[in-house]
């Protein structure tokens, strides 16, 4: 499983926090590779490494109802690389500063559309509200405190990733 942080922030991003949570759910059960797409360019080596994974989990912040520009450039690069594996499953976790996770609906649809164009298998995602506060929240046991609905959605998504299954988008 490739965990791809699409935040422009290198440290203390909500996207990184969400990927760490997913890593906690799946890390013992599978091999993980972590990637930081923090700029508009990805290397040929990164593309080659990504082809070794059968699931890619993109986590990124919502930018004006869409995907951040630097990440769009990376997606175009991946598309142009013509990776010939239609079995690669793509999952998305989009965080937004709004309280309502449904605000991420359009960006998840954009990622879905990219999968269709690039030849990957869209497998669903999560729109997470209140993203700006995630990296500042104190550590609590999963399922407790204000992050409980997010933990539940991430645990469910992680289970599906391990089973190589899809889900309808969820919004928390």
Secondary structure as UniProt FT lines:
FT   STRAND          2..5
FT   HELIX           14..26
FT   TURN            27..29
FT   STRAND          33..36
FT   HELIX           44..50
FT   TURN            51..52
FT   STRAND          55..63
FT   TURN            64..65
FT   STRAND          66..67
FT   HELIX           69..80
FT   TURN            81..82
FT   TURN            86..87
FT   STRAND          89..95
FT   HELIX           101..104
FT   HELIX           105..118
FT   STRAND          121..128
FT   HELIX           131..136
FT   TURN            142..143
FT   HELIX           145..147
FT   HELIX           148..163
FT   STRAND          170..171
//
